[in-house]
Amino acid sequence: MEPNPLCAQLPVFDLAVFLGAADKGAPEVQRLCAALAACLQQSSALVVRDPRVDTADNDAFLSLLERYFSQPLEVKMADVRPELAYQVGATPEGVEKPRCLRDASIMAHAASLAPEDRPTLPSEADPKWRFFHRLGDRPAATQYPELNAEPVLPAAFPEWRQVMDGWGGKLLGAVATVAEMAARGFGLEADAFTARMQHAPHLLAPTGADLDRHGRLGTVVAGFHYDLNFLTIHGRSRFPGLYAWLANGRRIPVRIPEGCLLLQAGKQMEWLTGGHVRAGWHEVVCTEETVAAAEAARAQGRPTWRVSSTVFSQIASDVVLQPLGRFAAEPGAAAACPPTPAGRQVAEELEMINLKAC
């Protein structure tokens, strides 16, 4: 673990220490896993360095998605799959609505925060595009076929699958390592999380926001929300604007050092830990830094689409979500996190954000 020069609240965990350890049960490895688990519990987020992940791959991915999102509207619309709850292919801007617009409890939570920590609440759907690319093997059978559909491959990009699978696979590998380390740090079986991630509907899920159209200071690109999945992982974006909330309610700008990755806990992690780890609140807002970065990109003739480099790792759709191990015995855990198939949990969340018809 080392200090993060860009975001002091989130130290950097070097996964090479765990990956290179011959004895994963050695005291120094256990201390590292415990520190990682504690950071996840305290911050709902982590910053890691993974020696298997090359920043050049992130750059190639971002450049590909900038080209994709810059295409004419009618070309991108051919990749939209509303009948599959937008769980593969493109989601146009103005479709996804932050849950806070429909959930009074989220608005109450936002109002309870200190004034300096309150989010910039949206009044309408997010002005961002998204593309969902399915990663990994499909399950042999599932009760939730629309959540496990084959990926969409845009016609104009013959390199699409290679770039997307390559970068997405590396991010998913980092998630699996963090999931094992967190399980060990929490005192669970080493595969408590990773075994439940097998054949899950993992998604490489970049967003694209056109800063020429939606780049005014204060514009909410992604409204105040938590992620519905297990662990979300991000490479560096070329444009700042991401804010996250720590477990103590503090709002911080998230900055990822070069060569590092950001992870955030999602609702499925909260469920499996009985609320010990909370799904992390976050938003993306156009700040003075965002506006300056967009102006610099224009001056250099570069695209001004703000692309996120994001993977949503998930628990397999037919696995039942419920508190694991010692978390099951904590007071209130069973009532707050009743046994629920992950596919049903995802479907209910998708309805709330306007991606799935009721």
SVG drawing of the C-alpha trace seen along z (x, -y; Angstrom):
<svg xmlns="http://www.w3.org/2000/svg" viewBox="-45 -27 51 52">
<polyline fill="none" stroke="black" stroke-width="0.4" points="0.0,0.0 1.4,-3.4 0.1,-7.0 -2.0,-8.3 -0.6,-11.7 -3.8,-12.8 -6.4,-11.5 -5.1,-11.1 -8.3,-9.3 -7.7,-6.4 -4.2,-4.8 -2.8,-2.7 -2.8,1.1 -0.2,2.9 -1.7,6.2 1.8,7.5 2.5,8.3 -0.5,10.6 0.0,12.1 3.6,12.8 3.1,14.4 3.9,18.1 1.9,18.4 -1.3,16.5 -1.8,17.2 1.5,15.6 1.0,13.0 2.2,10.1 -0.2,11.1 -3.0,11.4 -2.3,7.9 -2.5,6.5 -5.8,8.3 -7.2,7.0 -6.1,3.4 -7.7,3.7 -11.0,5.0 -10.9,2.2 -10.5,-0.5 -13.4,1.0 -15.5,0.9 -14.5,-2.7 -14.5,-4.2 -16.7,-1.9 -13.7,-2.4 -10.2,-1.3 -7.3,-2.4 -5.0,0.4 -2.0,1.0 -2.1,4.2 1.1,5.3 -1.0,7.2 -2.8,4.0 -1.0,1.8 -2.1,-1.9 -1.5,-1.6 -4.5,0.7 -6.6,-1.9 -5.5,-4.5 -6.4,-2.3 -9.8,-1.6 -10.6,-5.3 -9.6,-6.2 -11.8,-3.5 -14.8,-4.6 -14.2,-8.3 -14.5,-7.3 -17.6,-5.2 -19.5,-7.9 -18.5,-10.5 -20.5,-8.6 -23.8,-10.0 -26.9,-9.3 -28.5,-7.0 -25.5,-4.8 -25.3,-4.3 -29.1,-3.7 -28.5,-0.5 -26.7,0.9 -29.5,0.1 -31.4,3.1 -34.2,1.8 -35.9,5.2 -32.9,6.5 -33.2,3.7 -30.2,2.1 -28.0,4.8 -26.0,5.2 -25.2,2.5 -25.8,-1.2 -28.0,-3.3 -28.8,-6.8 -28.4,-9.9 -31.6,-10.9 -32.7,-7.3 -31.1,-6.3 -32.6,-8.2 -30.7,-8.3 -32.6,-6.4 -32.7,-9.5 -35.4,-10.9 -37.8,-8.2 -36.6,-7.2 -37.5,-9.7 -35.2,-7.9 -32.2,-8.9 -33.3,-12.5 -33.6,-12.4 -30.2,-10.9 -28.7,-13.7 -30.5,-16.4 -29.1,-14.9 -25.5,-15.4 -23.5,-18.5 -24.0,-21.4 -20.5,-21.0 -21.0,-17.3 -24.3,-17.4 -24.6,-16.2 -25.5,-18.3 -28.9,-16.7 -30.2,-16.2 -33.6,-17.2 -33.8,-14.9 -32.3,-11.8 -28.5,-11.7 -27.2,-13.3 -24.7,-10.5 -24.5,-7.6 -23.4,-4.2 -22.3,-1.0 -22.6,2.4 -20.2,5.1 -20.8,8.5 -17.6,10.2 -16.8,13.8 -18.7,17.0 -22.5,17.3 -24.2,19.6 -25.4,23.0 -28.9,22.2 -30.4,19.2 -33.8,17.9 -32.6,14.4 -31.8,14.6 -32.1,10.9 -29.3,10.2 -27.0,12.8 -27.4,11.9 -24.6,12.1 -22.6,8.9 -23.4,6.4 -20.5,5.8 -20.7,2.4 -20.3,2.9 -17.8,0.1 -15.1,1.4 -13.6,4.8 -11.2,4.5 -14.1,4.0 -14.2,7.4 -10.5,7.8 -10.1,4.4 -13.1,4.7 -12.5,8.3 -8.8,7.5 -9.2,4.4 -12.4,5.7 -10.7,9.0 -7.8,7.3 -10.1,5.2 -12.1,8.2 -8.9,10.0 -8.0,7.2 -11.5,7.4 -11.1,11.1 -7.9,10.5 -9.4,7.8 -12.4,10.0 -10.2,12.8 -8.1,10.4 -11.3,8.8 -12.8,12.2 -9.6,13.2 -9.5,9.8 -13.1,10.2 -12.4,13.7 -14.4,15.5 -13.4,18.4 -11.0,17.3 -13.4,17.9 -16.5,16.6 -17.0,13.9 -15.1,15.2 -17.1,18.5 -20.3,16.5 -18.9,14.4 -18.5,17.4 -20.6,17.1 -22.0,13.8 -23.2,11.0 -20.1,8.9 -20.1,5.7 -17.5,3.5 -19.6,0.4 -18.1,-2.9 -20.2,-6.0 -19.8,-8.8 -20.7,-12.4 -20.4,-15.0 -18.7,-17.9 -19.4,-20.2 -23.1,-19.8 -23.1,-19.0 -19.9,-20.6 -21.2,-23.7 -19.9,-24.2 -22.2,-22.4 -23.8,-20.0 -24.7,-16.7 -23.3,-14.0 -24.2,-11.1 -26.6,-11.9 -26.1,-10.9 -26.3,-7.1 -24.8,-3.8 -24.0,-0.9 -26.3,2.1 -23.5,4.7 -20.8,6.3 -17.6,4.3 -17.1,1.5 -13.6,0.9 -12.4,-2.1 -9.3,-3.0 -8.4,-6.7 -10.7,-8.9 -9.2,-11.8 -11.6,-14.2 -12.1,-14.8 -15.4,-15.2 -16.0,-12.0 -17.0,-12.6 -17.5,-9.8 -18.8,-9.7 -16.9,-8.0 -18.7,-5.9 -18.6,-9.0 -20.6,-11.1 -17.7,-13.1 -17.7,-14.0 -14.3,-13.8 -13.1,-14.4 -11.7,-11.1 -8.3,-11.2 -6.5,-8.1 -2.7,-8.2 -1.1,-7.1 -1.0,-3.3 -3.7,-2.8 -7.3,-1.6 -10.3,-2.7 -12.8,-0.2 -16.2,-1.0 -18.5,1.3 -21.9,2.0 -25.2,3.1 -24.4,6.8 -21.3,6.4 -23.4,4.6 -25.9,7.5 -23.2,10.2 -21.6,8.4 -24.9,7.7 -24.3,3.9 -20.8,4.1 -19.6,2.6 -22.0,0.0 -22.6,-0.6 -20.6,-3.7 -22.5,-6.9 -21.0,-8.9 -21.7,-11.4 -20.1,-12.9 -20.3,-16.7 -18.7,-19.2 -16.2,-21.1 -13.8,-23.9 -11.2,-21.1 -13.5,-19.3 -14.2,-22.5 -10.5,-23.3 -9.7,-19.7 -12.3,-20.0 -10.9,-23.4 -7.4,-21.9 -8.7,-18.9 -10.4,-21.3 -7.3,-23.4 -5.3,-20.2 -7.9,-18.8 -8.8,-15.9 -12.3,-14.5 -14.3,-16.1 -16.3,-13.1 -15.7,-12.2 -15.4,-8.4 -15.3,-6.4 -13.2,-3.2 -15.6,-1.0 -16.3,2.6 -19.3,3.7 -18.5,7.1 -21.5,9.0 -22.7,12.0 -24.1,14.7 -27.8,14.1 -29.1,17.3 -27.0,17.1 -28.9,16.1 -27.7,12.9 -27.6,13.2 -25.1,12.2 -22.1,14.6 -20.2,16.2 -19.9,14.0 -21.9,11.3 -25.0,13.5 -24.9,13.4 -24.8,9.6 -28.0,8.0 -30.4,6.8 -28.4,8.3 -30.9,11.0 -33.8,8.5 -32.0,5.8 -30.6,8.3 -33.1,11.1 -32.3,14.0 -32.8,12.7 -31.6,14.1 -29.1,11.7 -31.0,11.6 -34.2,10.4 -32.2,7.7 -30.7,6.5 -34.1,6.4 -35.7,4.4 -32.8,1.9 -33.1,1.6 -36.8,0.7 -36.0,-2.0 -33.5,-3.7 -35.7,-3.4 -33.8,-0.7 -36.3,2.1 -40.1,1.8 -42.1,2.7"/>
</svg>
